Amino acid sequence: MTSEIMRLTGGLLIVLCGALAGILKCRSFRQRTELMGEYLRFLTQVKAVIGYTAESAGSILSGMRGMELLAPVLEGTLELMKSGSSFENAWCSAVKSSVLNRDDRQLMYSFGHAFGTDNVQGELSKLALHMQNAETHYSGLRAELKTKSRVYRTVGVFCGVMAAAVLL
């Protein structure tokens, strides 16, 4: 009787571990989506600052507030710029060290490559195009999140059930 309870408890724990793995994968995808949403807010703020003040890249980045998910990129860029790197190199290095997904990195790299190389009107035009690309990417991530979150949770529970069935 005791060994049967132990086996059932072990099986339940295996199922819960599978479900937890699915939930964690769903959470990481949600964080990625939230990062891209924050990146869009960042681009909107940059566009406003350029349109009204035409400040330097360092001033713009140091003035950003409320960007918790993007903070490692912004702080890393500022640190590298203080040590003498150009904006482009500093931005790309900070993105590379902070953003895990390759597609997200590529999108953010394109901002670093193009920013700060033109007059105000040119910057605003490039930012509008970049924002359009970022919005497309973000809406795709949100759509994927709706479908993949269910799939990740379901697969996690299913794998946990299958592992428990095989082991018990």
CORTA-V368980 format. One record per residue. N is the residue number from 1. RES is the residue in three letters. SS is DSSP state (alpha for helix, beta for strand, coil for the rest). D_LAST is the distance of its C-alpha to the last C-alpha in Angstrom with 1 decimal. Layout:
BEGIN
n & res & ss & d_last
N & RES & SS & D_LAST
N & RES & SS & D_LAST
END
This chain:
BEGIN
n & res & ss & d_last
1 & MET & coil & 15.1
2 & THR & alpha & 14.8
3 & SER & alpha & 11.5
4 & GLU & alpha & 10.1
5 & ILE & alpha & 11.9
6 & MET & alpha & 10.6
7 & ARG & alpha & 6.9
8 & LEU & alpha & 8.4
9 & THR & alpha & 10.7
10 & GLY & alpha & 8.6
11 & GLY & alpha & 7.0
12 & LEU & alpha & 10.7
13 & LEU & alpha & 12.0
14 & ILE & alpha & 10.4
15 & VAL & alpha & 11.9
16 & LEU & alpha & 15.0
17 & CYS & alpha & 15.3
18 & GLY & alpha & 15.3
19 & ALA & alpha & 17.8
20 & LEU & alpha & 19.8
21 & ALA & alpha & 20.1
22 & GLY & alpha & 21.5
23 & ILE & alpha & 23.9
24 & LEU & alpha & 25.1
25 & LYS & alpha & 25.9
26 & CYS & alpha & 27.7
27 & ARG & alpha & 29.6
28 & SER & alpha & 30.8
29 & PHE & alpha & 32.1
30 & ARG & alpha & 33.8
31 & GLN & alpha & 35.5
32 & ARG & alpha & 36.7
33 & THR & alpha & 38.3
34 & GLU & alpha & 39.8
35 & LEU & alpha & 41.3
36 & MET & alpha & 43.0
37 & GLY & alpha & 44.3
38 & GLU & alpha & 45.8
39 & TYR & alpha & 47.2
40 & LEU & alpha & 49.0
41 & ARG & alpha & 50.5
42 & PHE & alpha & 51.5
43 & LEU & alpha & 53.3
44 & THR & alpha & 55.1
45 & GLN & alpha & 56.3
46 & VAL & alpha & 57.5
47 & LYS & alpha & 59.4
48 & ALA & alpha & 61.1
49 & VAL & alpha & 62.1
50 & ILE & alpha & 63.5
51 & GLY & alpha & 65.4
52 & TYR & alpha & 67.0
53 & THR & coil & 67.4
54 & ALA & coil & 66.8
55 & GLU & coil & 65.3
56 & SER & coil & 64.0
57 & ALA & alpha & 60.3
58 & GLY & alpha & 59.9
59 & SER & alpha & 61.5
60 & ILE & alpha & 59.4
61 & LEU & alpha & 56.1
62 & SER & alpha & 57.2
63 & GLY & coil & 58.1
64 & MET & coil & 54.7
65 & ARG & coil & 53.1
66 & GLY & coil & 49.9
67 & MET & coil & 47.8
68 & GLU & coil & 44.8
69 & LEU & coil & 42.5
70 & LEU & coil & 45.4
71 & ALA & alpha & 46.9
72 & PRO & alpha & 45.5
73 & VAL & alpha & 47.2
74 & LEU & alpha & 50.4
75 & GLU & alpha & 50.6
76 & GLY & alpha & 49.8
77 & THR & alpha & 52.5
78 & LEU & alpha & 55.0
79 & GLU & alpha & 54.3
80 & LEU & alpha & 54.7
81 & MET & alpha & 57.9
82 & LYS & alpha & 59.4
83 & SER & coil & 58.9
84 & GLY & coil & 60.9
85 & SER & coil & 58.5
86 & SER & coil & 59.5
87 & PHE & alpha & 57.7
88 & GLU & alpha & 56.1
89 & ASN & alpha & 54.7
90 & ALA & alpha & 53.6
91 & TRP & alpha & 51.9
92 & CYS & alpha & 50.0
93 & SER & alpha & 48.9
94 & ALA & alpha & 47.7
95 & VAL & alpha & 45.8
96 & LYS & alpha & 44.3
97 & SER & alpha & 43.0
98 & SER & alpha & 41.8
99 & VAL & coil & 40.6
100 & LEU & coil & 37.3
101 & ASN & coil & 37.4
102 & ARG & alpha & 39.8
103 & ASP & alpha & 41.3
104 & ASP & alpha & 42.0
105 & ARG & alpha & 43.6
106 & GLN & alpha & 45.8
107 & LEU & alpha & 47.0
108 & MET & alpha & 47.9
109 & TYR & alpha & 49.5
110 & SER & alpha & 51.9
111 & PHE & alpha & 53.2
112 & GLY & alpha & 53.9
113 & HIS & alpha & 55.7
114 & ALA & alpha & 58.0
115 & PHE & coil & 58.7
116 & GLY & coil & 61.9
117 & THR & coil & 63.8
118 & ASP & coil & 66.0
119 & ASN & coil & 68.4
120 & VAL & alpha & 67.3
121 & GLN & alpha & 67.5
122 & GLY & alpha & 65.7
123 & GLU & alpha & 62.9
124 & LEU & alpha & 62.6
125 & SER & alpha & 62.4
126 & LYS & alpha & 59.7
127 & LEU & alpha & 57.7
128 & ALA & alpha & 58.0
129 & LEU & alpha & 56.6
130 & HIS & alpha & 53.8
131 & MET & alpha & 52.9
132 & GLN & alpha & 52.8
133 & ASN & alpha & 50.3
134 & ALA & alpha & 48.2
135 & GLU & alpha & 48.2
136 & THR & alpha & 47.0
137 & HIS & alpha & 44.2
138 & TYR & alpha & 43.3
139 & SER & alpha & 43.4
140 & GLY & alpha & 41.1
141 & LEU & alpha & 38.6
142 & ARG & alpha & 38.8
143 & ALA & alpha & 38.1
144 & GLU & alpha & 35.1
145 & LEU & alpha & 33.8
146 & LYS & alpha & 33.8
147 & THR & alpha & 31.7
148 & LYS & alpha & 29.5
149 & SER & alpha & 28.5
150 & ARG & alpha & 26.8
151 & VAL & alpha & 25.2
152 & TYR & alpha & 23.9
153 & ARG & alpha & 22.3
154 & THR & alpha & 20.9
155 & VAL & alpha & 19.5
156 & GLY & alpha & 18.0
157 & VAL & alpha & 16.1
158 & PHE & alpha & 15.2
159 & CYS & alpha & 13.9
160 & GLY & alpha & 11.9
161 & VAL & alpha & 10.3
162 & MET & alpha & 9.8
163 & ALA & alpha & 8.4
164 & ALA & alpha & 5.8
165 & ALA & alpha & 5.3
166 & VAL & alpha & 5.6
167 & LEU & alpha & 3.8
168 & LEU & coil & 0.0
END
